[in-house]
């Protein structure tokens, strides 16, 4: 299992520029980059779709299970997997802390986005 290094996680935790591009149905072409909120928790990187399971990038990510992200000025080939339920409370806390000034934070804690939390790891 390949994981992010501590320097990457530290930079990701502070960054607000994650763009996600899951692979398209052909398994080779990347989708249009979508800007989304991200948090680093317990040595992992997590994202949530604002529109829950209806989100197009989420549907592609969970179907294809791979793609690319751009964060902190660098592109990374990645894999996508559902987050384990055991981390959801910590991910909630990370969203509250990182995005506290935003009026959209509460929406990201609702059942739709929460139940569709995605773990992102480096591809390898």
Contact map, one row per residue, 1 for C-alpha under 8 A:
1110000000000000000000000000000000000000000000000000000000000000000000000000000000000000000000000000000000000000000000000001
1111000000000000000000000000000000000000000000000000000000000000000000000000000000000000000000000000000000000000000000001111
1111100000000000000000000000000000000000001100000000000000000000000000000000000000000000000000000000000000000000000000001100
0111110110000000000000000000000000000000001100000000000000000000000000000000000000000000000000000000000000000000000000001100
0011111110000000000000000000000000000000000000000000000000000000000000000000000000000000000000000000000000000000000000000000
0001111111000000000000000000000000000000001000000000000000000000000000000000000000000000000000000000000000000000000000000000
0000111111100000000000000000000000000000000000000000000000000000000000000000000000000000000000000000000000000000000000000000
0001111111110000000000000000000000000000000000000000000000000000000000000000000000000000000000000000000000000000000000000000
0001111111111000000000000000000000000001001110000000000000000000000000000000000000000000000000000000000000000000000000000000
0000011111111100000000000000000000000001000000000000000000000000000000000000000000000000000000000000000000000000000000000000
0000001111111110000000000000000000000000000000000000000000000000000000010000000000000000000000000000000000000000000000000000
0000000111111111000000000000000000000111000010000000000000000000000000110000000000000000000000000000000000000000000000000000
0000000011111110000000000000000000000111000000000000000000000000000000000000000000000000000000000000000000000000000000000000
0000000001111111000000000000000000000000000000000000000000000000000000000000000000000000000000000000000000000000000000000000
0000000000111111110000000000000000000000000000000000000000000000000000110000000000000000000000000000000000000000000000000000
0000000000010111110000000000000000001100000000000000000000000000000000000000000000000000000000000000000000000000000000000000
0000000000000011111000000000000000111000000000000000000000000000000001110000000000000000000000000000000000000000000000000000
0000000000000011111100000000000000111100000000000000000000000000000011110000000000000000000000000000000000000000000000000000
0000000000000000111110000000000011110000000000000000000000000000000011100000000000000000000000000000000000000000000000000000
0000000000000000011111000000000011110000000000000000000010000000001111000000000000000000000000000000000000000000000000000000
0000000000000000001111100000011111000000000000000000000010000000001110000000000000000000000000000000000000000000000000000000
0000000000000000000111110000011000000000000000000000000010011001111100000000000000000000000000000000000000000000000000000000
0000000000000000000011111111111000000000000000000000000000011001111100000000000000000000000000000000000000000000000000000000
0000000000000000000001111111111000000000000000000000000000010001000000000000000000000000000000000000000000000000000000000000
0000000000000000000000111111000000000000000000000000000000010001000000000000000000000000000000000000000000000000000000000000
0000000000000000000000111111100000000000000000000000000000000000000000000000000000000000000000000000000000000000000000000000
0000000000000000000000111111100000000000000000000000000000000001000000000000000000000000000000000000000000000000000000000000
0000000000000000000000111111110000000000000000000000000000000000000000000000000000000000000000000000000000000000000000000000
0000000000000000000000110111111000000000000000000000000000000000000000000000000000000000000000000000000000000000000000000000
0000000000000000000011110001111100000000000000000000000000000000001100000000000000000000000000000000000000000000000000000000
0000000000000000000011110000111110000000000000000000000010000000000000000000000000000000000000000000000000000000000000000000
0000000000000000000010000000011111000000000000000000000000000000000000000000000000000000000000000000000000000000000000000000
0000000000000000001110000000001111100000000000000000000000000000000010000000000000000000000000000000000000000000000000000000
0000000000000000001110000000000111110000000000000000000010000000000000000000000000000000000000000000000000000000000000000000
0000000000000000111100000000000011111000000000000000000000000000000000000000000000000000000000000000000000000000000000000000
0000000000000000111100000000000001111100000000111000000000000000000000000000000000000000000000000000000000000000000000000000
0000000000000001110000000000000000111110000000110000000000000000000000000000000000000000000000000000000000000000000000000000
0000000000011001010000000000000000011111000011110000000000000000000000000000000000000000000000100000000000000000000000000000
0000000000011000000000000000000000001111100011100000000000000000000000000000000000000000001001100100000000000000000000000000
0000000011011000000000000000000000000111111111000000000000000000000000000000000000000000001001000000000000000000000000000000
0000000000000000000000000000000000000011111111000000000000000000000000000000000000000000011001000000000000000000000000000000
0000000000000000000000000000000000000001111100000000000000000000000000000000000000000000000000000000000000000000000000000000
0011010010000000000000000000000000000001111110000000000000000000000000000000000000000000000000000000000000000000000000000000
0011000010000000000000000000000000000001111111000000000000000000000000000000000000000000000000000000000000000000000000111000
0000000010010000000000000000000000000111101111100000000000000000000000000000000000000000000000000000000000000000000000111000
0000000000000000000000000000000000000111100111110000000000000000000000000000000000100000001000000000000000000000000011110000
0000000000000000000000000000000000011110000011111000000000000000000000000000000000000000000000000000000000000000000011110000
0000000000000000000000000000000000011100000001111101000000000000000000000000000000000000000000000000000000010000110111000000
0000000000000000000000000000000000010000000000111111101011000000000000000000000000000000000000000000000000010000100110000000
0000000000000000000000000000000000000000000000011111001000000000000000000000000000000000000000000000000000110001100000000000
0000000000000000000000000000000000000000000000001111111000000000000000000000000000000000000000000000000000000001100000000000
0000000000000000000000000000000000000000000000011111111001000000000000000000000000000000000000000000000000000001111100000000
0000000000000000000000000000000000000000000000001011111001100000000000000000000000000000000000000000000000000001100100000000
0000000000000000000000000000000000000000000000000011111101100000000000000000000000000000000000000000000000000000000000000000
0000000000000000000000000000000000000000000000001111111111100000000000000000000000000000000000000000000000000000000000000000
0000000000000000000000000000000000000000000000000000011111110000000000000000000000000000000000000000000000000000000000000000
0000000000000000000111000000001001000000000000001000001111111000000000000000000000000000000000000000000000000000000000000000
0000000000000000000000000000000000000000000000001001111111111100000000000000000000000000000000000000000000000000000100000000
0000000000000000000000000000000000000000000000000000111111111110000000000000000000000000000000000000000000000000000000000000
0000000000000000000001111000000000000000000000000000000111111111100000000000000000000000000000000000000000000000000000000000
0000000000000000000001100000000000000000000000000000000011111111111000000000000100000000000000000000000000000000000000000000
0000000000000000000000000000000000000000000000000000000001111111100000000000000111000000000000000000000000000000000000000000
0000000000000000000000000000000000000000000000000000000000111111100000000000000000000000000000000000000000000000000000000000
0000000000000000000001111010000000000000000000000000000000011111111000000000000000000000000000000000000000000000000000000000
0000000000000000000001100000000000000000000000000000000000011111111000000000001110000000000000000000000000000000000000000000
0000000000000000000001100000000000000000000000000000000000001001111100000000111100000000000000000000000000000000000000000010
0000000000000000000111100000010000000000000000000000000000001001111110000000111100000000000000000000000000000000000000000000
0000000000000000000111100000010000000000000000000000000000000000011111000011110000000000000000000000000000000000000000000000
0000000000000000011110000000000010000000000000000000000000000000001111100011110000000000000000000000000000000000000000000000
0000000000000000111100000000000000000000000000000000000000000000000111111111000000000000000000000000000000000000000000000000
0000000000010010111000000000000000000000000000000000000000000000000011111110000000000000000000000000000000000000000000000000
0000000000110010110000000000000000000000000000000000000000000000000001111100000000000000000000000000000000000000000000000000
0000000000000000000000000000000000000000000000000000000000000000000001111110000000000000000000000000000000000000000000000000
0000000000000000000000000000000000000000000000000000000000000000000001111111000000000000000000000000000000000000000000000000
0000000000000000000000000000000000000000000000000000000000000000000111101111100000000000000000000000000000000000000000000000
0000000000000000000000000000000000000000000000000000000000000000000111000111110000000000000000000000000000000000000000000110
0000000000000000000000000000000000000000000000000000000000000000011110000011111000000000000000000000000000000000000000000110
0000000000000000000000000000000000000000000000000000000000000000011110000001111100000000000000000000000000000000000000011110
0000000000000000000000000000000000000000000000000000000000000000111000000000111110000000000000000000000000000000000000011110
0000000000000000000000000000000000000000000000000000000000001100111000000000011111000000000000000000000000000000000001111000
0000000000000000000000000000000000000000000000000000000000000100100000000000001111100000000000000000000000000000000001110000
0000000000000000000000000000000000000000000000000000000000000100000000000000000111110000000000000000000000000000000111100000
0000000000000000000000000000000000000000000001000000000000000000000000000000000011111011000000000000000000000000000111100000
0000000000000000000000000000000000000000000000000000000000000000000000000000000001111111000000000000000000000000000000000000
0000000000000000000000000000000000000000000000000000000000000000000000000000000000111111000000000000000000000000000000000000
0000000000000000000000000000000000000000000000000000000000000000000000000000000000011111100000000000000000000000000000000000
0000000000000000000000000000000000000000000000000000000000000000000000000000000000111111111000000000000000000000000000000000
0000000000000000000000000000000000000000000000000000000000000000000000000000000000111111111100000000000000000000010010000000
0000000000000000000000000000000000000000000000000000000000000000000000000000000000000111111110000000000000000000000000000000
0000000000000000000000000000000000000000100000000000000000000000000000000000000000000011111111000000000000000000000000000000
0000000000000000000000000000000000000011100001000000000000000000000000000000000000000011111111100000000000000000000000000000
0000000000000000000000000000000000000000000000000000000000000000000000000000000000000001111111110000000000001000010000000000
0000000000000000000000000000000000000000000000000000000000000000000000000000000000000000111111111000000000000000000000000000
0000000000000000000000000000000000000011100000000000000000000000000000000000000000000000011111111100000000000000000000000000
0000000000000000000000000000000000000110000000000000000000000000000000000000000000000000001111111111000010010000000000000000
0000000000000000000000000000000000000000000000000000000000000000000000000000000000000000000111111111000010000000000000000000
0000000000000000000000000000000000000000000000000000000000000000000000000000000000000000000011111111000000000000000000000000
0000000000000000000000000000000000000010000000000000000000000000000000000000000000000000000001111111000000000000000000000000
0000000000000000000000000000000000000000000000000000000000000000000000000000000000000000000000111111110010000000000000000000
0000000000000000000000000000000000000000000000000000000000000000000000000000000000000000000000111111111010000000000000000000
0000000000000000000000000000000000000000000000000000000000000000000000000000000000000000000000000011111000000000000000000000
0000000000000000000000000000000000000000000000000000000000000000000000000000000000000000000000000011111110000000000000000000
0000000000000000000000000000000000000000000000000000000000000000000000000000000000000000000000000001111111000000000000000000
0000000000000000000000000000000000000000000000000000000000000000000000000000000000000000000000000000011111110000000000000000
0000000000000000000000000000000000000000000000000000000000000000000000000000000000000000000000110011011111111000000000000000
0000000000000000000000000000000000000000000000000000000000000000000000000000000000000000000000000000001111111100000000000000
0000000000000000000000000000000000000000000000000100000000000000000000000000000000000000000000000000000111111100100000000000
0000000000000000000000000000000000000000000000011100000000000000000000000000000000000000000000100000000111111100110000000000
0000000000000000000000000000000000000000000000000000000000000000000000000000000000000000000100000000000011111110110000000000
0000000000000000000000000000000000000000000000000000000000000000000000000000000000000000000000000000000001111111110000000000
0000000000000000000000000000000000000000000000000000000000000000000000000000000000000000000000000000000000001111111000000000
0000000000000000000000000000000000000000000000000111100000000000000000000000000000000000000000000000000000000111111100000000
0000000000000000000000000000000000000000000000011111100000000000000000000000000000000000000000000000000000111111111110000000
0000000000000000000000000000000000000000000000010001000000000000000000000000000000000001000100000000000000011111111110000000
0000000000000000000000000000000000000000000000000001000000000000000000000000000000000000000000000000000000000011111110000000
0000000000000000000000000000000000000000000000011001100001000000000000000000000001100000000000000000000000000001111111000000
0000000000000000000000000000000000000000000001111000000000000000000000000000000001100001000000000000000000000000111111100000
0000000000000000000000000000000000000000000001110000000000000000000000000000000111100000000000000000000000000000000111110000
0000000000000000000000000000000000000000000111100000000000000000000000000000000111100000000000000000000000000000000011111000
0000000000000000000000000000000000000000000111100000000000000000000000000000011110000000000000000000000000000000000001111100
0111000000000000000000000000000000000000000110000000000000000000000000000000011100000000000000000000000000000000000000111110
0111000000000000000000000000000000000000000000000000000000000000000000000001111000000000000000000000000000000000000000011111
0100000000000000000000000000000000000000000000000000000000000000010000000001111000000000000000000000000000000000000000001111
1100000000000000000000000000000000000000000000000000000000000000000000000000000000000000000000000000000000000000000000000111
